[in-house]
Structures are given as structure tokens and as C-alpha cells.
Amino acid sequence: MKKRLLCTIIAMLLLSTLIITPAYAAQPSLWAVTEVNEAIALGIVPSALQNQYTASITRAEFCELIIRMLTVKQAKTIEAILRDNNTQITNAFNDTTDRNVLAANALGIVTGTGDRIFAPSRGITRQEAAVILVRAASLLGTVPMTAGTTAFSDRAQIASWAANAVAIATSALKDSTNNMTLIVSTGNNMFSPQGNYTREQAIMTAKRLHNAFSSGAASSNSNAFVFPYSFSTQDLYGNTVTEASLGEKEVFFVHYWATWCPPCVSEMPDLAKVAERYGDRVGFIALLDDFSSAKATAIRLTESSGVTFINVDANHSEFRALLRLVQSGYVPTTVLIGRDGRVIGEQIIGAHGSGYGRFIDNALSR
């Protein structure tokens, strides 16, 4: 009798677990699918967020999404963005070492919940999302200081620290492609500030923020073009990068190297200076031969030498055609690529340090 009762209790517990386990949508909702697909096409949606679209997005996941959007929009690595803003990552929280969270904190986009706690796994609220979106917007362009008092019927429930951001995100900042504000009401003229944000809602607002600002001055250069080799992969820090991440440039500098190559390592500080000098006109990308086995070493070497341009896995399948151009039998080897995808001049074999400048000058003068 006792065994039968115990089995019954266990069965009921298992059944209750199945009942309360939420079933999240594998595909975006019908009202969200167009904008979510547009965001994915832009390259701003991490692969980990391309599922369970109706699940609440966590605070850490939202940081990853916003950081990805910033890197794609500005066509820079997060390290370059941090450098542009004269800041750097610190160990700001006791409960997370997530690089996207720490980068967002360093850029002033997010703060903790107090006592060095970030609560990365907690779902983000709608008013928190509004504040983060507006702070991220300030890195992309001029943001209105105020948008007036919100007219939502539940405006009294919006925290004082979020009220202005909510007003801006729901009225002043709009996606230029569809004239939609970053965040909309939840119906019945309510904002629902404490309501959780779903993945698909977060993706849509990140896309709208991306489209709220023009692409910048690079596109005004009639000689500029997008890197003529398409790819989608990860950099040293796990950020998704595409050919668009390099921006629109006049020439592209493709550098093949390895951490086990002493000349490669010794020239890196000079290479960083070359990239800084020509970065407005030249797109830099490095193909790392031992990416999979020496990622930590590569991060240490690039950060200590000041290299901020994108480093990717030379052996990734999408770089096969490009790799053939830089495999001379020597490391390092570098090529300069024109708009037709062909090498300008000859392969640049060996380490040249600051001497790369003369090759770049010749390519730009053509």
C-alpha cells in the first residue's frame, strides 16, 4: 500500500512538472516574423537567441543582443568601440564574468542591481529595456534629452529613473524603415513597465534601434565598397562578424598569421599603428591559422599590442577562397583586396611592421 501511494505521488509530481513547463515558439510570432528575420539578416541576432522566441529574454542575453547590434552598426569590434569611448572592461560584478555584460557596463549601457550584483539570469523588464536602448542609442547618435511626459494609463507605475527613457523609446526614436518607435504599448494604452520582455520583442527593438540612425560618413565616400567576400563567423571573443562588420572601405587588408610565428608576434604593435592610421579608408581583417587551438593566446597578444581589428579562423569553410590568396608558404603573408575581389599588386610576404604603409599607399593611389 505504501509503495503504491509513493508511486502515485511520484507520478503526480512528474505530471505537474510537465504541465508547468512552458512551450516556447520555435518560430517568431506572425506579427514579429518580418522584423525578426530582418534583424537576423543584418547579423545582429546571436545564434543562441534564434529560437524560443516567446521566452523571456534575460538581462545577460539582452546585453549580448545590444552589444552585437553596436558592433554590426559601427562595423567595429567591441574592443575598438571601448577604445573609441576611452573605457575598458573591469570586473564590475560578483555574479557574472560575461564579456557582453561587462562591455555594456563599461560603455555605461547597463548597471547592476546593487552590491556588485547584476542578476544575469533574471528576465529583463520593459522599463529596464527602455533605459538600455536609450543609453545604447546615445553611442550611435544624438538622442533627444526628453520626449515629454508619457501618456500611458499606467505611467504612475513607471519608475522615476526610467520615465524619461520610456518616453524617448516610445515616441522620439523611430525605425527609419517603418516609422515604428523602439517600444510600443502592450495594449489598452498601457506600457506595463514591470512586464517581462520576450526574445522576439527584444530582437525587434534592437533592429529598430539599428535602423534609427544613418550608417555614418563611410557611405558618403564614392570610392568605398563592402568587402567582396561574404562570410558569417565568430571573432576571438565569440561575436558574430560578417563582411559588413568591416565597413565600407576603399581597400581591404587581409593578414594571415599564427601565434606560433615570432615575426608575426613581434610586428603586431606596428601593425596596430598602421591599422589606426589607415582605418578610415582601409578595412583590416586577420586570418589566424591556429584560431581553434590558441584563441586565448591570440587574445592576449592582440590586446597587449593594441590590435583591435577583427581576427577570425583562417580554416573556416567560408574563407577557403580567401585563404588561397594568402597561402604563400610563409607566415605572415598579407594581401590587399580591391572591389573586384582580386589582389592589388603582389602578395606581401613576411613581416613588414610600419612598412605596410607603403603598400597601402600604392593601393589607395590606383
Secondary structure, DSSP 8 states (H G I E B T S, - for coil): -HHHHHHHHHHHHHHHHHHHS----SS--TTTHHHHHHHHHHT-S-GGGSS-TTSB-BHHHHHHHHHHHHHHHHTS-HHHHHHHTT-------SS---HHHHHHHHTTS---SBTTB--TTSB-BHHHHHHHHHHHHHHHS---S-------TTGGGS-TTTHHHHHIIIII-B-TTT--BSS---STT---TTSB-BHHHHHHHHHHHHHTS---GGGG-TT-EE-SS--EEE-TTS-EEEGGGG-EESEEEEEEE-TT-HHHHHTHHHHHHHHHHHTTTEEEEEEETTTTT-HHHHHHHHHHHT--SEEEETTSGGGHHHHHHH-SSSSSEEEEE-TTS-BSSS-EES--GGGHHHHHHHHHT-
